[in-house]
Amino acid sequence: MRREGFCAKGLTLLQKKQSEKSASGDSFEAVAREWFAKFSASWAPGHSDKLIRRLELYIFPWVGGLPIGKIEPPQILSCLRRIEAKGNLETAHRALQVCSRVFRYAAATGRALHDPAAVLRGALPLRQKSISRRSRTQENSPSFFVQSIATWVTRRSRRVAFCAPSVCAARRASSC
């Protein structure tokens, strides 16, 4: 391949050679897939599909072939910045969480010394608070609220109306 093809993807020749050299079991992609196979059985199918797809789209093309012990925070941050540049800030935060989980698994299995993704916790902008877009249903509409109060008052007044004659009769009987 020509050198321009690597540069267009954001890869250097050195990174390409390293990824080919470390295609064995210690690459980020191999460890991530091992972690996924081990833990995905307990997840919902939709969650596991989104998680592996997120790794395949945004992380594996740039750091998937690198040895997991050699990956540095700036390499992960460059992947996250690509996601952020597309306007997917929430996806960038979730990708950071998944990378951190993979690195913690690698550290636990002795293939990495630390979690470089943990250093990046404050590197991304904060998530925007979502605006509640709750639909206006019968239960939360103002007219339903007024109607329910009117129904309660009507029921209460009927109860008092039925109980009042018997209370009055009982009082008259006791006063005699």
N, C-alpha and C positions, 0 to 999 in steps of 0.2 A: 504493500500500500504506500501511497505517497504521504509525505509529511503533512501536507495541508489538510488531509482528511482527519488526522489526529488532532490537529490544532482546532479544527472546526468543532470537534466534539469536546474540546477542553482537555484533551489528553496530550501528554508529551511522549516522545519516543521512550524515554526512560520508564515512565509509568506503564506503558504498554509492555515493555520487556519484563518489568517486575510482575505484572499481572499474568503474563504467560508463564513465567518462571514459578510463580506461586499458585498455580492452578490446582495444587494438591489440597489437602484437607484443612489448611490453615488460612484460606482466603476468607474475606469477610462474607462473601456470598455462601460459601460452604458452611461456615459456622452459623450463619443466619438461617439457612435452610434446615440445618440440624436442629437448631433451637425451635424453629417453627414446627418441624415434625414431632418434636417431643411434647410441645405444649398445646398445639392446635386442636388436639382431640377433645379438650375440655371447653373449647370456645364454640360459639354459635357459628354456623357455616358462613353467614354473611360477614361477620366480623373477621374471620380468618381469611376470607377471600379479599376483603379490602386491605388487610394488613400486608399480605404477600404481594398484592398488586402495587401497593404504595412503594414497597421495597424494589420491586422489579422496574417500576417506572422512574423513580427519582433517586435511588441510592445505588443499586447494582451497576448501572452503566458507568459510573464514575469511580466508585471505590470497591465494587464487588470483587474484583480480581486481586486487590492488594492484600498482603498479609495482614491479618487482623491486629497483630501486635505492633505493626509499624504505622498504623493509621494515626494521624495527628488531628487535633481539633480544627485547624484551618481547612483541611480536606473535607471534613463533614460540613463545616460552615459553608463552603462553596456550594455543596449540594443543596443545602437549605436555602441559600440565597437564590438559587435558580428557581426553586419552588415559590419563594416569596415574590420574585420578579413577575411570575405569572399571575399574581394576585391571590394565591392560595395560602394565606397565612395560617389558617387552621390546619391545613395539611402539613405545612412545614413544622408546626409544633408537634403534631402527631408522629411525623417521621423522626423527629428528634427523640421522642419517647421510645419509639421502636428501636432505634439505633442504640440507645442507652441500654435497653433490655438485652439486646444481642451482645453488647460489650460486657455487661455484667455476667452473662452466661459464659462468655469466653474467658473472663477472669476466673470464674468459678471452676472451669474445666482446665485451667492452667495454660491457655493459649494467648492470653493478654495479661498485662500487668495491672492495667487500670482502665477506667471508662473515660475516654476522651470526650464523649458526648456530655458528660456531667459538667464539664467546664463551660459549656455553651448555654447553660440554663437562661442567662439574661441577655444572650446575644440577639435574639429575635424580638421584634416589637411585641407589645402585649396584644392579646386577642381582643377584638372589639366585642363589647357587650352586645348581645343580641336583643333586639326589640321584641317584646311579646306580641305575637301575631295571633293571639287566641281568637278563635272565631266567635261571633256573637250568636250564641245559642239561646234557647228559651230560658235556660236556668240563669244565665248571667245578663239578661237584658233588663233594663229598668222597668219596663211594663210588667214583666213577670214578678219582679220584686213587689211592686205596688199591688198587683193582683193577689199575691200570696198573703200580704198583710191584710187586705180586705177580707179574704176568705177566713183568716184566723180570727179577725174581729167579729165577723158574722157568726162563726161557730161558737165563739166565746159568749156572745150576747144571747144566742139561743140556749146555751147551757144555763146561763144565769136566769133566763126567762122560765125555763122548765123547773129549775130548782127553787126559785123564789116563792111560789105559792105553797110548796110543801114546808119551807122554812117558816113562813108566816103562820101557817096552820099549826105547826108545832109550837110556836111561841104563844099563840092564843090558847092552846090547850094547856100549856104549863101555867099560864097566868090565872086560870079559872080555879 
